[in-house]
Amino acid sequence: MSQDNLIKFECTNCHRINYWTTRNIKKIKTRLELKKHCPWCKKHASHKETK
Ligand SMILES: [Zn+2]
């Protein structure tokens, strides 16, 4: 089995990693940025893809 590319989403405010997801790297090349709720900031914040 080939491993899916695991990507993490880091809060741009506190830099904690709050979300994980996998994706097919061949399908999506752009860096993702999501508006997600950060439990540490206790608010919605931008989460950027990180390695
Ligand atoms: Zn945060």
mmCIF file of the protein (N, C-alpha, C, O) and its ligand, coordinates in Angstrom:
data_MODEL
# 
_entry.id   MODEL 
# 
loop_
_entity.id 
_entity.type 
_entity.pdbx_number_of_molecules 
1 polymer     1 
2 non-polymer 1 
# 
_entity_poly.entity_id                      1 
_entity_poly.type                           'polypeptide(L)' 
_entity_poly.nstd_linkage                   no 
_entity_poly.nstd_monomer                   no 
_entity_poly.pdbx_seq_one_letter_code       MSQDNLIKFECTNCHRINYWTTRNIKKIKTRLELKKHCPWCKKHASHKETK 
_entity_poly.pdbx_seq_one_letter_code_can   MSQDNLIKFECTNCHRINYWTTRNIKKIKTRLELKKHCPWCKKHASHKETK 
_entity_poly.pdbx_strand_id                 A 
# 
loop_
_entity_poly_seq.entity_id 
_entity_poly_seq.num 
_entity_poly_seq.mon_id 
_entity_poly_seq.hetero 
1 1  MET n 
1 2  SER n 
1 3  GLN n 
1 4  ASP n 
1 5  ASN n 
1 6  LEU n 
1 7  ILE n 
1 8  LYS n 
1 9  PHE n 
1 10 GLU n 
1 11 CYS n 
1 12 THR n 
1 13 ASN n 
1 14 CYS n 
1 15 HIS n 
1 16 ARG n 
1 17 ILE n 
1 18 ASN n 
1 19 TYR n 
1 20 TRP n 
1 21 THR n 
1 22 THR n 
1 23 ARG n 
1 24 ASN n 
1 25 ILE n 
1 26 LYS n 
1 27 LYS n 
1 28 ILE n 
1 29 LYS n 
1 30 THR n 
1 31 ARG n 
1 32 LEU n 
1 33 GLU n 
1 34 LEU n 
1 35 LYS n 
1 36 LYS n 
1 37 HIS n 
1 38 CYS n 
1 39 PRO n 
1 40 TRP n 
1 41 CYS n 
1 42 LYS n 
1 43 LYS n 
1 44 HIS n 
1 45 ALA n 
1 46 SER n 
1 47 HIS n 
1 48 LYS n 
1 49 GLU n 
1 50 THR n 
1 51 LYS n 
# 
loop_
_struct_asym.id 
_struct_asym.entity_id 
A 1 
B 2 
# 
loop_
_chem_comp.id 
_chem_comp.type 
_chem_comp.mon_nstd_flag 
ALA 'L-peptide linking' y 
ARG 'L-peptide linking' y 
ASN 'L-peptide linking' y 
ASP 'L-peptide linking' y 
CYS 'L-peptide linking' y 
GLN 'L-peptide linking' y 
GLU 'L-peptide linking' y 
HIS 'L-peptide linking' y 
ILE 'L-peptide linking' y 
LEU 'L-peptide linking' y 
LYS 'L-peptide linking' y 
MET 'L-peptide linking' y 
PHE 'L-peptide linking' y 
PRO 'L-peptide linking' y 
SER 'L-peptide linking' y 
THR 'L-peptide linking' y 
TRP 'L-peptide linking' y 
TYR 'L-peptide linking' y 
ZN  non-polymer         . 
# 
_pdbx_entity_nonpoly.entity_id   2 
_pdbx_entity_nonpoly.name        ? 
_pdbx_entity_nonpoly.comp_id     ZN 
# 
_pdbx_nonpoly_scheme.asym_id         B 
_pdbx_nonpoly_scheme.entity_id       2 
_pdbx_nonpoly_scheme.mon_id          ZN 
_pdbx_nonpoly_scheme.ndb_seq_num     1 
_pdbx_nonpoly_scheme.pdb_seq_num     101 
_pdbx_nonpoly_scheme.auth_seq_num    101 
_pdbx_nonpoly_scheme.pdb_mon_id      ZN 
_pdbx_nonpoly_scheme.auth_mon_id     ZN 
_pdbx_nonpoly_scheme.pdb_strand_id   A 
_pdbx_nonpoly_scheme.pdb_ins_code    . 
# 
loop_
_atom_site.group_PDB 
_atom_site.id 
_atom_site.type_symbol 
_atom_site.label_atom_id 
_atom_site.label_alt_id 
_atom_site.label_comp_id 
_atom_site.label_asym_id 
_atom_site.label_entity_id 
_atom_site.label_seq_id 
_atom_site.pdbx_PDB_ins_code 
_atom_site.Cartn_x 
_atom_site.Cartn_y 
_atom_site.Cartn_z 
_atom_site.occupancy 
_atom_site.B_iso_or_equiv 
_atom_site.pdbx_formal_charge 
_atom_site.auth_seq_id 
_atom_site.auth_comp_id 
_atom_site.auth_asym_id 
_atom_site.auth_atom_id 
_atom_site.pdbx_PDB_model_num 
ATOM   1   N  N  . MET A 1 1  ? 0.841   -1.214 0.000  1.00 0.00 ? 1   MET A N  1 
ATOM   2   C  CA . MET A 1 1  ? 0.000   0.000  0.000  1.00 0.00 ? 1   MET A CA 1 
ATOM   3   C  C  . MET A 1 1  ? 0.872   1.259  0.000  1.00 0.00 ? 1   MET A C  1 
ATOM   4   O  O  . MET A 1 1  ? 1.802   1.381  0.798  1.00 0.00 ? 1   MET A O  1 
ATOM   5   N  N  . SER A 1 2  ? 0.570   2.163  -0.876 1.00 0.00 ? 2   SER A N  1 
ATOM   6   C  CA . SER A 1 2  ? 1.299   3.430  -0.881 1.00 0.00 ? 2   SER A CA 1 
ATOM   7   C  C  . SER A 1 2  ? 0.719   4.342  0.192  1.00 0.00 ? 2   SER A C  1 
ATOM   8   O  O  . SER A 1 2  ? -0.490  4.377  0.424  1.00 0.00 ? 2   SER A O  1 
ATOM   9   N  N  . GLN A 1 3  ? 1.593   5.057  0.820  1.00 0.00 ? 3   GLN A N  1 
ATOM   10  C  CA . GLN A 1 3  ? 1.146   5.957  1.884  1.00 0.00 ? 3   GLN A CA 1 
ATOM   11  C  C  . GLN A 1 3  ? 0.553   7.225  1.301  1.00 0.00 ? 3   GLN A C  1 
ATOM   12  O  O  . GLN A 1 3  ? 1.099   7.821  0.372  1.00 0.00 ? 3   GLN A O  1 
ATOM   13  N  N  . ASP A 1 4  ? -0.542  7.613  1.850  1.00 0.00 ? 4   ASP A N  1 
ATOM   14  C  CA . ASP A 1 4  ? -1.089  8.910  1.485  1.00 0.00 ? 4   ASP A CA 1 
ATOM   15  C  C  . ASP A 1 4  ? -0.208  9.996  2.076  1.00 0.00 ? 4   ASP A C  1 
ATOM   16  O  O  . ASP A 1 4  ? 0.431   9.818  3.113  1.00 0.00 ? 4   ASP A O  1 
ATOM   17  N  N  . ASN A 1 5  ? -0.195  11.086 1.407  1.00 0.00 ? 5   ASN A N  1 
ATOM   18  C  CA . ASN A 1 5  ? 0.595   12.209 1.891  1.00 0.00 ? 5   ASN A CA 1 
ATOM   19  C  C  . ASN A 1 5  ? -0.118  12.857 3.074  1.00 0.00 ? 5   ASN A C  1 
ATOM   20  O  O  . ASN A 1 5  ? -1.197  13.432 2.928  1.00 0.00 ? 5   ASN A O  1 
ATOM   21  N  N  . LEU A 1 6  ? 0.493   12.755 4.227  1.00 0.00 ? 6   LEU A N  1 
ATOM   22  C  CA . LEU A 1 6  ? -0.114  13.327 5.418  1.00 0.00 ? 6   LEU A CA 1 
ATOM   23  C  C  . LEU A 1 6  ? 0.252   14.803 5.519  1.00 0.00 ? 6   LEU A C  1 
ATOM   24  O  O  . LEU A 1 6  ? 1.424   15.179 5.491  1.00 0.00 ? 6   LEU A O  1 
ATOM   25  N  N  . ILE A 1 7  ? -0.760  15.607 5.635  1.00 0.00 ? 7   ILE A N  1 
ATOM   26  C  CA . ILE A 1 7  ? -0.493  17.035 5.801  1.00 0.00 ? 7   ILE A CA 1 
ATOM   27  C  C  . ILE A 1 7  ? -1.108  17.520 7.103  1.00 0.00 ? 7   ILE A C  1 
ATOM   28  O  O  . ILE A 1 7  ? -2.137  17.020 7.557  1.00 0.00 ? 7   ILE A O  1 
ATOM   29  N  N  . LYS A 1 8  ? -0.459  18.488 7.676  1.00 0.00 ? 8   LYS A N  1 
ATOM   30  C  CA . LYS A 1 8  ? -0.892  19.044 8.955  1.00 0.00 ? 8   LYS A CA 1 
ATOM   31  C  C  . LYS A 1 8  ? -1.292  20.495 8.736  1.00 0.00 ? 8   LYS A C  1 
ATOM   32  O  O  . LYS A 1 8  ? -0.773  21.192 7.864  1.00 0.00 ? 8   LYS A O  1 
ATOM   33  N  N  . PHE A 1 9  ? -2.232  20.913 9.561  1.00 0.00 ? 9   PHE A N  1 
ATOM   34  C  CA . PHE A 1 9  ? -2.643  22.309 9.500  1.00 0.00 ? 9   PHE A CA 1 
ATOM   35  C  C  . PHE A 1 9  ? -2.299  22.996 10.811 1.00 0.00 ? 9   PHE A C  1 
ATOM   36  O  O  . PHE A 1 9  ? -2.749  22.613 11.891 1.00 0.00 ? 9   PHE A O  1 
ATOM   37  N  N  . GLU A 1 10 ? -1.493  24.012 10.665 1.00 0.00 ? 10  GLU A N  1 
ATOM   38  C  CA . GLU A 1 10 ? -0.993  24.750 11.811 1.00 0.00 ? 10  GLU A CA 1 
ATOM   39  C  C  . GLU A 1 10 ? -1.712  26.083 11.920 1.00 0.00 ? 10  GLU A C  1 
ATOM   40  O  O  . GLU A 1 10 ? -1.879  26.801 10.934 1.00 0.00 ? 10  GLU A O  1 
ATOM   41  N  N  . CYS A 1 11 ? -2.127  26.395 13.116 1.00 0.00 ? 11  CYS A N  1 
ATOM   42  C  CA . CYS A 1 11 ? -2.761  27.680 13.362 1.00 0.00 ? 11  CYS A CA 1 
ATOM   43  C  C  . CYS A 1 11 ? -1.753  28.803 13.121 1.00 0.00 ? 11  CYS A C  1 
ATOM   44  O  O  . CYS A 1 11 ? -0.649  28.790 13.664 1.00 0.00 ? 11  CYS A O  1 
ATOM   45  N  N  . THR A 1 12 ? -2.147  29.759 12.309 1.00 0.00 ? 12  THR A N  1 
ATOM   46  C  CA . THR A 1 12 ? -1.223  30.860 12.013 1.00 0.00 ? 12  THR A CA 1 
ATOM   47  C  C  . THR A 1 12 ? -1.095  31.827 13.186 1.00 0.00 ? 12  THR A C  1 
ATOM   48  O  O  . THR A 1 12 ? -0.211  32.683 13.210 1.00 0.00 ? 12  THR A O  1 
ATOM   49  N  N  . ASN A 1 13 ? -1.981  31.677 14.141 1.00 0.00 ? 13  ASN A N  1 
ATOM   50  C  CA . ASN A 1 13 ? -1.953  32.568 15.303 1.00 0.00 ? 13  ASN A CA 1 
ATOM   51  C  C  . ASN A 1 13 ? -1.031  32.034 16.405 1.00 0.00 ? 13  ASN A C  1 
ATOM   52  O  O  . ASN A 1 13 ? -0.157  32.751 16.893 1.00 0.00 ? 13  ASN A O  1 
ATOM   53  N  N  . CYS A 1 14 ? -1.234  30.773 16.790 1.00 0.00 ? 14  CYS A N  1 
ATOM   54  C  CA . CYS A 1 14 ? -0.456  30.208 17.899 1.00 0.00 ? 14  CYS A CA 1 
ATOM   55  C  C  . CYS A 1 14 ? 0.525   29.139 17.440 1.00 0.00 ? 14  CYS A C  1 
ATOM   56  O  O  . CYS A 1 14 ? 1.325   28.648 18.237 1.00 0.00 ? 14  CYS A O  1 
ATOM   57  N  N  . HIS A 1 15 ? 0.470   28.776 16.167 1.00 0.00 ? 15  HIS A N  1 
ATOM   58  C  CA . HIS A 1 15 ? 1.396   27.816 15.559 1.00 0.00 ? 15  HIS A CA 1 
ATOM   59  C  C  . HIS A 1 15 ? 1.297   26.417 16.141 1.00 0.00 ? 15  HIS A C  1 
ATOM   60  O  O  . HIS A 1 15 ? 2.270   25.662 16.120 1.00 0.00 ? 15  HIS A O  1 
ATOM   61  N  N  . ARG A 1 16 ? 0.150   26.076 16.650 1.00 0.00 ? 16  ARG A N  1 
ATOM   62  C  CA . ARG A 1 16 ? -0.084  24.708 17.088 1.00 0.00 ? 16  ARG A CA 1 
ATOM   63  C  C  . ARG A 1 16 ? -0.769  23.952 15.958 1.00 0.00 ? 16  ARG A C  1 
ATOM   64  O  O  . ARG A 1 16 ? -1.563  24.503 15.196 1.00 0.00 ? 16  ARG A O  1 
ATOM   65  N  N  . ILE A 1 17 ? -0.435  22.679 15.880 1.00 0.00 ? 17  ILE A N  1 
ATOM   66  C  CA . ILE A 1 17 ? -1.046  21.856 14.836 1.00 0.00 ? 17  ILE A CA 1 
ATOM   67  C  C  . ILE A 1 17 ? -2.343  21.264 15.374 1.00 0.00 ? 17  ILE A C  1 
ATOM   68  O  O  . ILE A 1 17 ? -2.350  20.497 16.337 1.00 0.00 ? 17  ILE A O  1 
ATOM   69  N  N  . ASN A 1 18 ? -3.425  21.639 14.732 1.00 0.00 ? 18  ASN A N  1 
ATOM   70  C  CA . ASN A 1 18 ? -4.745  21.249 15.220 1.00 0.00 ? 18  ASN A CA 1 
ATOM   71  C  C  . ASN A 1 18 ? -5.461  20.264 14.310 1.00 0.00 ? 18  ASN A C  1 
ATOM   72  O  O  . ASN A 1 18 ? -6.371  19.559 14.745 1.00 0.00 ? 18  ASN A O  1 
ATOM   73  N  N  . TYR A 1 19 ? -5.058  20.215 13.064 1.00 0.00 ? 19  TYR A N  1 
ATOM   74  C  CA . TYR A 1 19 ? -5.774  19.367 12.116 1.00 0.00 ? 19  TYR A CA 1 
ATOM   75  C  C  . TYR A 1 19 ? -4.810  18.590 11.239 1.00 0.00 ? 19  TYR A C  1 
ATOM   76  O  O  . TYR A 1 19 ? -3.745  19.069 10.848 1.00 0.00 ? 19  TYR A O  1 
ATOM   77  N  N  . TRP A 1 20 ? -5.232  17.374 10.949 1.00 0.00 ? 20  TRP A N  1 
ATOM   78  C  CA . TRP A 1 20 ? -4.456  16.532 10.041 1.00 0.00 ? 20  TRP A CA 1 
ATOM   79  C  C  . TRP A 1 20 ? -5.374  16.070 8.925  1.00 0.00 ? 20  TRP A C  1 
ATOM   80  O  O  . TRP A 1 20 ? -6.576  15.886 9.117  1.00 0.00 ? 20  TRP A O  1 
ATOM   81  N  N  . THR A 1 21 ? -4.803  15.895 7.799  1.00 0.00 ? 21  THR A N  1 
ATOM   82  C  CA . THR A 1 21 ? -5.567  15.287 6.721  1.00 0.00 ? 21  THR A CA 1 
ATOM   83  C  C  . THR A 1 21 ? -4.597  14.625 5.753  1.00 0.00 ? 21  THR A C  1 
ATOM   84  O  O  . THR A 1 21 ? -3.386  14.834 5.819  1.00 0.00 ? 21  THR A O  1 
ATOM   85  N  N  . THR A 1 22 ? -5.135  13.854 4.887  1.00 0.00 ? 22  THR A N  1 
ATOM   86  C  CA . THR A 1 22 ? -4.307  13.246 3.848  1.00 0.00 ? 22  THR A CA 1 
ATOM   87  C  C  . THR A 1 22 ? -4.809  13.709 2.491  1.00 0.00 ? 22  THR A C  1 
ATOM   88  O  O  . THR A 1 22 ? -5.966  14.100 2.335  1.00 0.00 ? 22  THR A O  1 
ATOM   89  N  N  . ARG A 1 23 ? -3.929  13.658 1.533  1.00 0.00 ? 23  ARG A N  1 
ATOM   90  C  CA . ARG A 1 23 ? -4.330  14.033 0.180  1.00 0.00 ? 23  ARG A CA 1 
ATOM   91  C  C  . ARG A 1 23 ? -3.434  13.333 -0.817 1.00 0.00 ? 23  ARG A C  1 
ATOM   92  O  O  . ARG A 1 23 ? -2.337  12.872 -0.501 1.00 0.00 ? 23  ARG A O  1 
ATOM   93  N  N  . ASN A 1 24 ? -3.930  13.274 -1.992 1.00 0.00 ? 24  ASN A N  1 
ATOM   94  C  CA . ASN A 1 24 ? -3.123  12.790 -3.096 1.00 0.00 ? 24  ASN A CA 1 
ATOM   95  C  C  . ASN A 1 24 ? -2.315  13.963 -3.639 1.00 0.00 ? 24  ASN A C  1 
ATOM   96  O  O  . ASN A 1 24 ? -2.871  14.930 -4.159 1.00 0.00 ? 24  ASN A O  1 
ATOM   97  N  N  . ILE A 1 25 ? -1.002  13.860 -3.508 1.00 0.00 ? 25  ILE A N  1 
ATOM   98  C  CA . ILE A 1 25 ? -0.131  14.976 -3.872 1.00 0.00 ? 25  ILE A CA 1 
ATOM   99  C  C  . ILE A 1 25 ? -0.192  15.283 -5.368 1.00 0.00 ? 25  ILE A C  1 
ATOM   100 O  O  . ILE A 1 25 ? 0.108   16.398 -5.795 1.00 0.00 ? 25  ILE A O  1 
ATOM   101 N  N  . LYS A 1 26 ? -0.573  14.309 -6.136 1.00 0.00 ? 26  LYS A N  1 
ATOM   102 C  CA . LYS A 1 26 ? -0.659  14.510 -7.589 1.00 0.00 ? 26  LYS A CA 1 
ATOM   103 C  C  . LYS A 1 26 ? -1.873  15.359 -7.964 1.00 0.00 ? 26  LYS A C  1 
ATOM   104 O  O  . LYS A 1 26 ? -1.895  16.020 -9.002 1.00 0.00 ? 26  LYS A O  1 
ATOM   105 N  N  . LYS A 1 27 ? -2.858  15.322 -7.112 1.00 0.00 ? 27  LYS A N  1 
ATOM   106 C  CA . LYS A 1 27 ? -4.094  16.039 -7.434 1.00 0.00 ? 27  LYS A CA 1 
ATOM   107 C  C  . LYS A 1 27 ? -4.039  17.501 -7.029 1.00 0.00 ? 27  LYS A C  1 
ATOM   108 O  O  . LYS A 1 27 ? -4.507  18.381 -7.751 1.00 0.00 ? 27  LYS A O  1 
ATOM   109 N  N  . ILE A 1 28 ? -3.457  17.744 -5.860 1.00 0.00 ? 28  ILE A N  1 
ATOM   110 C  CA . ILE A 1 28 ? -3.441  19.109 -5.341 1.00 0.00 ? 28  ILE A CA 1 
ATOM   111 C  C  . ILE A 1 28 ? -1.992  19.540 -5.119 1.00 0.00 ? 28  ILE A C  1 
ATOM   112 O  O  . ILE A 1 28 ? -1.259  18.919 -4.349 1.00 0.00 ? 28  ILE A O  1 
ATOM   113 N  N  . LYS A 1 29 ? -1.603  20.580 -5.786 1.00 0.00 ? 29  LYS A N  1 
ATOM   114 C  CA . LYS A 1 29 ? -0.229  21.052 -5.648 1.00 0.00 ? 29  LYS A CA 1 
ATOM   115 C  C  . LYS A 1 29 ? -0.132  22.326 -4.830 1.00 0.00 ? 29  LYS A C  1 
ATOM   116 O  O  . LYS A 1 29 ? 0.916   22.637 -4.263 1.00 0.00 ? 29  LYS A O  1 
ATOM   117 N  N  . THR A 1 30 ? -1.209  23.043 -4.775 1.00 0.00 ? 30  THR A N  1 
ATOM   118 C  CA . THR A 1 30 ? -1.172  24.309 -4.061 1.00 0.00 ? 30  THR A CA 1 
ATOM   119 C  C  . THR A 1 30 ? -1.242  24.078 -2.553 1.00 0.00 ? 30  THR A C  1 
ATOM   120 O  O  . THR A 1 30 ? -1.808  23.089 -2.086 1.00 0.00 ? 30  THR A O  1 
ATOM   121 N  N  . ARG A 1 31 ? -0.672  24.982 -1.824 1.00 0.00 ? 31  ARG A N  1 
ATOM   122 C  CA . ARG A 1 31 ? -0.738  24.944 -0.365 1.00 0.00 ? 31  ARG A CA 1 
ATOM   123 C  C  . ARG A 1 31 ? -2.132  25.354 0.091  1.00 0.00 ? 31  ARG A C  1 
ATOM   124 O  O  . ARG A 1 31 ? -2.730  26.306 -0.410 1.00 0.00 ? 31  ARG A O  1 
ATOM   125 N  N  . LEU A 1 32 ? -2.608  24.609 1.040  1.00 0.00 ? 32  LEU A N  1 
ATOM   126 C  CA . LEU A 1 32 ? -3.956  24.872 1.503  1.00 0.00 ? 32  LEU A CA 1 
ATOM   127 C  C  . LEU A 1 32 ? -3.931  25.779 2.724  1.00 0.00 ? 32  LEU A C  1 
ATOM   128 O  O  . LEU A 1 32 ? -3.009  25.757 3.539  1.00 0.00 ? 32  LEU A O  1 
ATOM   129 N  N  . GLU A 1 33 ? -4.984  26.571 2.810  1.00 0.00 ? 33  GLU A N  1 
ATOM   130 C  CA . GLU A 1 33 ? -5.175  27.383 3.995  1.00 0.00 ? 33  GLU A CA 1 
ATOM   131 C  C  . GLU A 1 33 ? -6.657  27.321 4.340  1.00 0.00 ? 33  GLU A C  1 
ATOM   132 O  O  . GLU A 1 33 ? -7.518  27.599 3.505  1.00 0.00 ? 33  GLU A O  1 
ATOM   133 N  N  . LEU A 1 34 ? -6.931  26.960 5.558  1.00 0.00 ? 34  LEU A N  1 
ATOM   134 C  CA . LEU A 1 34 ? -8.318  26.770 5.957  1.00 0.00 ? 34  LEU A CA 1 
ATOM   135 C  C  . LEU A 1 34 ? -8.657  27.635 7.165  1.00 0.00 ? 34  LEU A C  1 
ATOM   136 O  O  . LEU A 1 34 ? -7.829  27.876 8.043  1.00 0.00 ? 34  LEU A O  1 
ATOM   137 N  N  . LYS A 1 35 ? -9.877  28.081 7.173  1.00 0.00 ? 35  LYS A N  1 
ATOM   138 C  CA . LYS A 1 35 ? -10.399 28.758 8.357  1.00 0.00 ? 35  LYS A CA 1 
ATOM   139 C  C  . LYS A 1 35 ? -11.009 27.695 9.259  1.00 0.00 ? 35  LYS A C  1 
ATOM   140 O  O  . LYS A 1 35 ? -12.047 27.109 8.949  1.00 0.00 ? 35  LYS A O  1 
ATOM   141 N  N  . LYS A 1 36 ? -10.344 27.463 10.372 1.00 0.00 ? 36  LYS A N  1 
ATOM   142 C  CA . LYS A 1 36 ? -10.806 26.438 11.299 1.00 0.00 ? 36  LYS A CA 1 
ATOM   143 C  C  . LYS A 1 36 ? -10.811 26.994 12.710 1.00 0.00 ? 36  LYS A C  1 
ATOM   144 O  O  . LYS A 1 36 ? -10.140 27.973 13.035 1.00 0.00 ? 36  LYS A O  1 
ATOM   145 N  N  . HIS A 1 37 ? -11.597 26.322 13.527 1.00 0.00 ? 37  HIS A N  1 
ATOM   146 C  CA . HIS A 1 37 ? -11.610 26.739 14.925 1.00 0.00 ? 37  HIS A CA 1 
ATOM   147 C  C  . HIS A 1 37 ? -10.383 26.217 15.641 1.00 0.00 ? 37  HIS A C  1 
ATOM   148 O  O  . HIS A 1 37 ? -10.091 25.021 15.606 1.00 0.00 ? 37  HIS A O  1 
ATOM   149 N  N  . CYS A 1 38 ? -9.676  27.105 16.282 1.00 0.00 ? 38  CYS A N  1 
ATOM   150 C  CA . CYS A 1 38 ? -8.506  26.703 17.054 1.00 0.00 ? 38  CYS A CA 1 
ATOM   151 C  C  . CYS A 1 38 ? -8.910  26.580 18.521 1.00 0.00 ? 38  CYS A C  1 
ATOM   152 O  O  . CYS A 1 38 ? -9.366  27.557 19.114 1.00 0.00 ? 38  CYS A O  1 
ATOM   153 N  N  . PRO A 1 39 ? -8.751  25.400 19.116 1.00 0.00 ? 39  PRO A N  1 
ATOM   154 C  CA . PRO A 1 39 ? -9.127  25.236 20.533 1.00 0.00 ? 39  PRO A CA 1 
ATOM   155 C  C  . PRO A 1 39 ? -8.206  25.983 21.479 1.00 0.00 ? 39  PRO A C  1 
ATOM   156 O  O  . PRO A 1 39 ? -8.566  26.225 22.631 1.00 0.00 ? 39  PRO A O  1 
ATOM   157 N  N  . TRP A 1 40 ? -7.018  26.351 21.008 1.00 0.00 ? 40  TRP A N  1 
ATOM   158 C  CA . TRP A 1 40 ? -6.067  27.070 21.860 1.00 0.00 ? 40  TRP A CA 1 
ATOM   159 C  C  . TRP A 1 40 ? -6.352  28.558 21.838 1.00 0.00 ? 40  TRP A C  1 
ATOM   160 O  O  . TRP A 1 40 ? -6.302  29.221 22.873 1.00 0.00 ? 40  TRP A O  1 
ATOM   161 N  N  . CYS A 1 41 ? -6.652  29.083 20.656 1.00 0.00 ? 41  CYS A N  1 
ATOM   162 C  CA . CYS A 1 41 ? -7.003  30.499 20.544 1.00 0.00 ? 41  CYS A CA 1 
ATOM   163 C  C  . CYS A 1 41 ? -8.459  30.742 20.915 1.00 0.00 ? 41  CYS A C  1 
ATOM   164 O  O  . CYS A 1 41 ? -8.867  31.870 21.190 1.00 0.00 ? 41  CYS A O  1 
ATOM   165 N  N  . LYS A 1 42 ? -9.233  29.660 20.915 1.00 0.00 ? 42  LYS A N  1 
ATOM   166 C  CA . LYS A 1 42 ? -10.665 29.718 21.203 1.00 0.00 ? 42  LYS A CA 1 
ATOM   167 C  C  . LYS A 1 42 ? -11.394 30.642 20.242 1.00 0.00 ? 42  LYS A C  1 
ATOM   168 O  O  . LYS A 1 42 ? -12.300 31.387 20.614 1.00 0.00 ? 42  LYS A O  1 
ATOM   169 N  N  . LYS A 1 43 ? -10.966 30.563 19.010 1.00 0.00 ? 43  LYS A N  1 
ATOM   170 C  CA . LYS A 1 43 ? -11.640 31.334 17.959 1.00 0.00 ? 43  LYS A CA 1 
ATOM   171 C  C  . LYS A 1 43 ? -11.279 30.726 16.618 1.00 0.00 ? 43  LYS A C  1 
ATOM   172 O  O  . LYS A 1 43 ? -10.414 29.857 16.518 1.00 0.00 ? 43  LYS A O  1 
ATOM   173 N  N  . HIS A 1 44 ? -11.962 31.204 15.593 1.00 0.00 ? 44  HIS A N  1 
ATOM   174 C  CA . HIS A 1 44 ? -11.615 30.770 14.253 1.00 0.00 ? 44  HIS A CA 1 
ATOM   175 C  C  . HIS A 1 44 ? -10.340 31.482 13.802 1.00 0.00 ? 44  HIS A C  1 
ATOM   176 O  O  . HIS A 1 44 ? -10.189 32.694 13.955 1.00 0.00 ? 44  HIS A O  1 
ATOM   177 N  N  . ALA A 1 45 ? -9.456  30.707 13.257 1.00 0.00 ? 45  ALA A N  1 
ATOM   178 C  CA . ALA A 1 45 ? -8.186  31.259 12.795 1.00 0.00 ? 45  ALA A CA 1 
ATOM   179 C  C  . ALA A 1 45 ? -7.786  30.542 11.516 1.00 0.00 ? 45  ALA A C  1 
ATOM   180 O  O  . ALA A 1 45 ? -8.250  29.436 11.236 1.00 0.00 ? 45  ALA A O  1 
ATOM   181 N  N  . SER A 1 46 ? -6.938  31.174 10.762 1.00 0.00 ? 46  SER A N  1 
ATOM   182 C  CA . SER A 1 46 ? -6.426  30.532 9.556  1.00 0.00 ? 46  SER A CA 1 
ATOM   183 C  C  . SER A 1 46 ? -5.442  29.438 9.934  1.00 0.00 ? 46  SER A C  1 
ATOM   184 O  O  . SER A 1 46 ? -4.568  29.620 10.781 1.00 0.00 ? 46  SER A O  1 
ATOM   185 N  N  . HIS A 1 47 ? -5.609  28.311 9.287  1.00 0.00 ? 47  HIS A N  1 
ATOM   186 C  CA . HIS A 1 47 ? -4.689  27.201 9.496  1.00 0.00 ? 47  HIS A CA 1 
ATOM   187 C  C  . HIS A 1 47 ? -3.963  26.929 8.193  1.00 0.00 ? 47  HIS A C  1 
ATOM   188 O  O  . HIS A 1 47 ? -4.586  26.684 7.160  1.00 0.00 ? 47  HIS A O  1 
ATOM   189 N  N  . LYS A 1 48 ? -2.671  26.973 8.249  1.00 0.00 ? 48  LYS A N  1 
ATOM   190 C  CA . LYS A 1 48 ? -1.880  26.761 7.049  1.00 0.00 ? 48  LYS A CA 1 
ATOM   191 C  C  . LYS A 1 48 ? -1.279  25.373 7.036  1.00 0.00 ? 48  LYS A C  1 
ATOM   192 O  O  . LYS A 1 48 ? -0.935  24.794 8.066  1.00 0.00 ? 48  LYS A O  1 
ATOM   193 N  N  . GLU A 1 49 ? -1.172  24.877 5.839  1.00 0.00 ? 49  GLU A N  1 
ATOM   194 C  CA . GLU A 1 49 ? -0.535  23.593 5.643  1.00 0.00 ? 49  GLU A CA 1 
ATOM   195 C  C  . GLU A 1 49 ? 0.932   23.687 6.043  1.00 0.00 ? 49  GLU A C  1 
ATOM   196 O  O  . GLU A 1 49 ? 1.625   24.643 5.696  1.00 0.00 ? 49  GLU A O  1 
ATOM   197 N  N  . THR A 1 50 ? 1.383   22.698 6.765  1.00 0.00 ? 50  THR A N  1 
ATOM   198 C  CA . THR A 1 50 ? 2.785   22.667 7.162  1.00 0.00 ? 50  THR A CA 1 
ATOM   199 C  C  . THR A 1 50 ? 3.341   21.273 6.971  1.00 0.00 ? 50  THR A C  1 
ATOM   200 O  O  . THR A 1 50 ? 2.588   20.304 6.876  1.00 0.00 ? 50  THR A O  1 
ATOM   201 N  N  . LYS A 1 51 ? 4.672   21.170 6.916  1.00 0.00 ? 51  LYS A N  1 
ATOM   202 C  CA . LYS A 1 51 ? 5.287   19.855 6.668  1.00 0.00 ? 51  LYS A CA 1 
ATOM   203 C  C  . LYS A 1 51 ? 5.481   19.075 7.962  1.00 0.00 ? 51  LYS A C  1 
ATOM   204 O  O  . LYS A 1 51 ? 5.984   17.952 7.936  1.00 0.00 ? 51  LYS A O  1 
HETATM 205 ZN ZN . ZN  B 2 .  ? -4.395  28.970 17.501 1.00 0.00 2 101 ZN  A ZN 1 
# 
